[in-house]
Amino acid sequence: MPPVTNKRVKGKQVSRNIIIGSEAWDLPPVGDPKRDSSIPEQHTKRWSIYVRQPEGHPDMRTWLNKVTFKIHPDYSPSLRAYDNPPYEITETGWGGFQVDIRLFFQSVSGEKPQYRNHFLQLEPYGEDAAKEKQKREGFVRSEFLEVVEFNEPMEAFYHALTSEQQFDYLKDPKQCAAQWGTHIVKSKKKAISPSEGSAQLPVRSTGESLATQDQEEVLRQSMYKRAAEVDKMYEEEEAKKAGITQRLRELRLSLGPEAAAQATKEASGDRVRRR
């Protein structure tokens, strides 16, 4: 193998998927023996916000060096940094807010940090059935699948991004669970309800889903159909335009040069008067 250099690999693009999300649980009411006495009385939720990798995907540590979360200034410190997984904050509170997230890449990448944001969703949301289920379970999840792209990465970084060693973490389930959480280990994967806003869309609707793959396909086909209708309308208008142009050309020829010039002059004067 030729030596790895610090030049960029022209014409190559590598992308990685990540899940940015939050989870919130109802806290026991004040006075309940199950409630931790250190939790402020006005706090009604325990919440977590995180950056995770989808199950079975390459190890994020190959390309991700650090994650920082900028949360509400009422929390101290409001800037939290994590050099190793899990990249996650857990706190208690009573209201949602916007969280600024910054992704720092491995130094070998030569890439600048990228920014993301996520709204900490504490209250039930979505369709009525989904909200009722969330209220009943006292649990809300809000997740989004994000894509991180590396255009023409540095050669050493490209080598790391295409190495089979990115999947070594999957060989040891215990180590995998310790580093990433049990949601990454297939044998201990926690089922995600379609109504909980998972980044992975369910295939078919269950009556509670906020979005499903079959709904997405119906919408896609509807857009394709509408686009075809617009294209057809455009072609029809172009055909009409061509027909009118041809008809005017034939009229000018039948009138002769002088009559055609006079007709054009009169038409021009008529347009001026209408203005």
Buried (B, 14 or more C-beta within 10 A) or exposed (E): EEEBEEEBBEEBEBEBBBBBBBBBBBBBEEEEEEBEEEBEEEBBBBBBBBBBBBBEBBBBBBBBBBBBBBBBEEBEEEEBEBEEBBBBBEBBBEEBEEBBBBBBBBEBBBBEEEEBEBEBBBEBBBEEBBBBBBEEBEBBBBBBBBEBEBEBBBBBBBBBBBEEEBEEBBEEBEEBBEBBBEBBBEEEEEEBBBBBBBBEBBEEEEEBBBBBBBBEEEEEEEEEEEEEEEEEEEEEEEEEEEEEEEEEEEEBEEEEEEEBEEBEEEEEEEEEEEE
